[in-house]
């Protein structure tokens, strides 16, 4: 499947599952676009350091836009309005995100705040779960804590009353960061 088709399929499926999609052409635009998109969500952000976060100086961009950025502390992400985490892969077939969440801070930033911001490089979108598993196995050992996220947290009781945000974020914003060259195998 062509890269553009994978991106379109992922975007469509993630939208069906309740996620919001914010396409960003490249790394240079990430800070400004994200700061603008997050204004209605609150000003406290839990930021999990990752290669993309460092490459884009995202902490500085958010701070300059008036956000309080939390990276550490005993209550990391507990009081944050948004949690920002880079996910490893996207699955076009289902609109699902995949992440090695072995680091506790990655899990906390993705699950505690009301809004989860999932950063995803478009070159890391794969057709299906099998391709994602193969990509992880190519990287070496299997993650100690593997997470799949499909849309905002949702649950229902025995009477089928759907509730959003009980077991995790009630809003999922997926930021698709466009390719700027480089290898598409993942880290």
C-alpha positions as CSV (number, residue, x, y, z in Angstrom):
1,X,0.0,0.0,0.0
2,X,1.3,3.5,-0.9
3,X,2.3,5.8,1.9
4,X,-0.5,8.3,1.1
5,X,-3.0,5.5,1.2
6,X,-1.8,4.3,4.6
7,X,-2.0,7.8,6.0
8,X,-5.5,8.2,4.6
9,X,-6.7,4.9,5.9
10,X,-5.2,5.5,9.4
11,X,-6.8,9.0,9.5
12,X,-10.2,7.7,8.5
13,X,-10.2,4.8,11.0
14,X,-8.9,6.9,13.9
15,X,-11.6,9.4,13.2
16,X,-14.3,6.7,13.2
17,X,-13.0,5.6,16.7
18,X,-13.4,9.2,18.0
19,X,-9.9,10.5,17.7
20,X,-9.2,14.0,16.4
21,X,-6.4,14.3,13.8
22,X,-4.0,17.2,13.4
23,X,-1.8,16.9,10.4
24,X,1.5,18.8,10.6
25,X,3.7,19.0,7.5
26,X,7.0,18.6,9.3
27,X,8.8,18.8,12.6
28,X,9.4,22.6,12.3
29,X,5.7,23.3,12.4
30,X,4.9,21.0,15.3
31,X,5.3,23.4,18.3
32,X,3.2,26.2,16.8
33,X,0.5,23.9,15.5
34,X,0.2,22.0,18.8
35,X,0.2,25.1,21.0
36,X,-2.7,26.5,18.9
37,X,-4.7,23.2,19.0
38,X,-4.3,22.8,22.7
39,X,-5.5,26.3,23.8
40,X,-9.0,25.1,24.5
41,X,-7.8,22.1,26.6
42,X,-6.0,23.9,29.4
43,X,-2.5,25.2,30.0
44,X,-0.8,22.4,32.0
45,X,1.0,19.8,29.9
46,X,2.7,16.6,31.0
47,X,5.5,16.1,28.4
48,X,7.2,12.7,28.0
49,X,10.7,13.2,26.5
50,X,11.2,11.4,23.3
51,X,13.3,11.8,20.1
52,X,10.6,13.8,18.3
53,X,10.0,16.0,21.4
54,X,13.7,16.8,21.6
55,X,14.2,17.3,17.8
56,X,11.4,19.8,17.7
57,X,12.2,21.7,20.9
58,X,8.6,21.1,21.8
59,X,9.0,22.1,25.5
60,X,10.4,25.5,24.5
61,X,7.6,26.1,22.0
62,X,4.8,25.2,24.5
63,X,6.4,27.3,27.3
64,X,6.7,30.3,24.9
65,X,3.0,29.9,24.1
66,X,2.1,30.1,27.8
67,X,1.9,26.5,28.8
68,X,3.2,25.1,32.1
69,X,5.2,22.0,31.1
70,X,5.7,19.2,33.6
71,X,8.4,16.6,32.9
72,X,9.2,15.2,36.4
73,X,8.1,15.2,40.0
74,X,6.2,12.8,42.3
75,X,2.8,13.8,40.9
76,X,3.9,13.7,37.2
77,X,0.8,14.1,35.0
78,X,-1.6,13.9,37.9
79,X,-2.8,17.6,37.6
80,X,-2.0,18.0,33.8
81,X,-4.7,19.0,31.4
82,X,-3.0,17.3,28.5
83,X,-0.4,14.5,28.2
84,X,1.9,14.5,25.2
85,X,3.6,11.3,24.2
86,X,5.3,10.1,21.0
87,X,3.8,6.8,19.8
88,X,6.0,4.3,17.9
89,X,3.6,3.2,15.2
90,X,0.1,3.6,13.8
91,X,-2.1,0.8,12.4
92,X,-3.9,1.9,9.2
93,X,-6.4,-0.9,9.3
94,X,-7.9,0.1,12.7
95,X,-6.7,3.6,13.4
96,X,-4.8,2.2,16.4
97,X,-1.6,3.6,18.0
98,X,1.2,1.3,19.3
99,X,3.8,2.3,21.9
100,X,6.5,0.7,24.0
101,X,5.2,2.1,27.3
102,X,7.8,0.4,29.5
103,X,8.7,3.8,30.9
104,X,6.2,4.7,33.6
105,X,6.1,8.3,32.6
106,X,5.0,7.4,29.1
107,X,2.0,5.5,30.6
108,X,1.2,8.3,33.0
109,X,1.3,11.1,30.4
110,X,-0.8,9.0,28.0
111,X,-3.4,7.9,30.6
112,X,-3.9,10.4,33.4
113,X,-4.8,13.7,31.8
114,X,-8.2,14.3,30.2
115,X,-6.5,14.8,26.8
116,X,-3.9,12.6,25.3
117,X,-1.8,14.1,22.6
118,X,-0.3,11.3,20.5
119,X,2.6,12.4,18.4
120,X,3.1,10.0,15.4
121,X,5.5,10.3,12.5
122,X,3.6,9.5,9.3
123,X,6.5,7.3,8.1
124,X,5.7,5.0,11.1
125,X,2.2,4.1,9.9
126,X,1.9,0.4,9.0
127,X,-0.9,-1.5,7.3
128,X,-1.8,-3.8,10.1
129,X,-0.9,-5.2,13.5
130,X,1.3,-8.0,12.0
131,X,3.5,-5.3,10.4
132,X,3.8,-3.5,13.7
133,X,4.8,-6.7,15.5
134,X,7.4,-7.4,12.9
135,X,8.8,-3.9,13.2
136,X,9.1,-4.3,17.0
137,X,10.8,-7.6,16.6
138,X,13.3,-6.1,14.1
139,X,14.2,-3.6,16.8
140,X,15.3,-6.4,19.1
141,X,13.6,-7.4,22.3
142,X,9.9,-7.1,22.8
143,X,8.7,-4.1,24.9
144,X,8.3,-4.8,28.6
145,X,4.9,-3.0,28.5
146,X,3.2,-2.8,25.2
147,X,0.3,-0.4,24.7
148,X,-2.3,-0.2,21.9
149,X,-4.7,2.8,21.9
150,X,-7.8,3.0,19.7
151,X,-9.7,6.2,20.3
152,X,-10.5,7.9,23.6
153,X,-11.2,5.7,26.6
154,X,-14.7,4.3,26.5
155,X,-16.6,1.8,28.6
156,X,-20.3,0.7,29.0
157,X,-22.3,-0.8,31.8
158,X,-24.5,-3.8,31.6
159,X,-27.3,-1.6,30.2
160,X,-25.0,-0.5,27.4
161,X,-24.7,3.1,28.6
162,X,-21.6,4.3,26.9
163,X,-19.2,6.5,29.0
164,X,-16.1,8.3,27.7
165,X,-13.0,8.9,29.8
166,X,-13.6,6.7,32.8
167,X,-10.5,4.5,32.4
168,X,-8.3,7.0,30.5
169,X,-8.4,10.2,28.5
170,X,-11.7,11.4,27.2
171,X,-10.1,13.1,24.3
172,X,-7.4,11.7,21.9
173,X,-5.6,14.1,19.6
174,X,-3.3,12.4,17.1
175,X,-0.7,14.7,15.6
176,X,0.5,13.3,12.4
177,X,4.0,14.7,11.8
178,X,4.9,14.6,8.1
179,X,8.0,12.9,6.7
180,X,11.1,14.9,6.2
181,X,13.3,12.1,4.8
182,X,15.1,9.4,6.7
183,X,14.4,5.8,7.1
184,X,10.9,4.5,7.6
185,X,11.8,1.5,9.7
186,X,11.2,3.1,13.1
187,X,13.6,3.3,16.0
